Amino acid sequence: MGEHRDEVEGEWTMERQKIISDLRRLANSKSNDAVKLAYFTQEDADRIDDLDLRGLVELRRSGNGTVEIKLIDRLKALELLDRLSQREDDQALDTFLDGLRGDEP
């Protein structure tokens, strides 16, 4: 029983580290490539895989040339990262992870 608990806690630690790492990458994402994508033509389609679009939430381009780009809220990402990175807030991350997995509180 104790070995299983250690294994589960090890998995949670790995998930926690991955979430914090992913949040860090989101918070540090740049908008340059999202702007480039907005002006890509059909001929540029093969270059899309080279773009860093992790901060892009939404992109709209209308027929009249209007472009609308929606990016992640970096401040919210940084606030969440700060809360989840603190050791005393481990319970907050556990609750967040439980919610993602659909676990009952």
C-alpha positions in Angstrom: 0.0 0.0 0.0 2.8 2.4 0.9 4.7 1.7 -2.3 1.5 2.5 -4.4 1.1 5.8 -2.5 4.8 6.7 -3.2 4.2 5.9 -6.8 1.1 8.1 -7.0 2.8 11.0 -5.2 5.8 10.7 -7.6 3.3 10.9 -10.6 1.7 14.0 -9.0 5.1 15.6 -8.5 5.9 15.0 -12.2 2.5 16.4 -13.2 3.0 19.4 -10.9 6.5 20.1 -12.4 5.1 19.8 -15.9 2.2 22.2 -15.2 4.6 24.7 -13.7 7.0 24.4 -16.6 4.2 24.8 -19.1 2.9 27.8 -17.3 6.4 29.3 -17.3 6.7 28.8 -21.0 3.2 30.4 -21.6 4.1 33.4 -19.4 7.3 33.9 -21.4 5.8 33.4 -24.8 6.2 36.2 -27.4 3.7 37.6 -29.8 6.0 38.0 -32.8 5.2 34.8 -34.5 1.4 35.3 -34.0 1.7 38.6 -35.8 3.8 36.9 -38.6 1.0 34.3 -38.9 -1.6 36.9 -39.4 0.1 38.1 -42.6 1.1 34.7 -44.0 -0.1 33.9 -47.4 -0.9 30.5 -48.8 2.7 30.1 -50.0 3.9 30.5 -46.4 1.8 27.6 -45.1 4.9 25.3 -45.0 6.5 27.6 -42.5 3.7 27.5 -39.9 5.3 24.6 -38.0 8.4 26.8 -37.3 6.3 29.4 -35.5 6.0 29.6 -31.7 2.3 30.1 -31.3 1.8 28.9 -27.7 0.6 32.3 -26.6 -2.0 32.6 -29.4 -5.6 32.1 -28.3 -7.4 33.3 -31.4 -6.7 34.7 -34.8 -9.2 36.2 -37.2 -8.6 37.6 -40.6 -11.5 39.1 -42.5 -11.9 39.4 -46.2 -11.3 43.2 -46.1 -7.9 42.7 -44.5 -8.8 43.3 -40.9 -6.8 41.2 -38.5 -7.7 40.4 -34.9 -5.2 38.6 -32.7 -6.1 37.4 -29.1 -3.1 36.4 -26.9 -3.0 34.8 -23.5 -3.2 37.1 -20.5 0.4 37.0 -19.3 -0.4 38.6 -16.0 -2.9 35.9 -15.1 -0.4 33.2 -16.2 2.3 34.8 -14.0 -0.1 35.1 -11.0 -1.1 31.4 -11.4 2.5 30.4 -11.7 3.4 32.3 -8.6 0.6 30.7 -6.6 1.3 27.2 -7.8 5.1 27.5 -7.3 4.8 28.3 -3.6 5.2 25.2 -1.4 2.4 26.3 1.0 0.0 26.4 -1.9 0.5 22.7 -2.9 -3.1 22.1 -1.9 -4.3 24.6 -4.5 -2.4 22.7 -7.2 -3.8 19.4 -6.0 -7.3 20.8 -6.1 -6.6 22.1 -9.6 -5.3 18.7 -10.8 -8.2 16.8 -9.1 -10.6 19.1 -11.0 -8.8 18.3 -14.3 -9.1 14.6 -13.6 -12.7 14.8 -12.4 -11.9 13.6 -8.9 -14.3 14.3 -6.1 -13.0 16.6 -3.3 
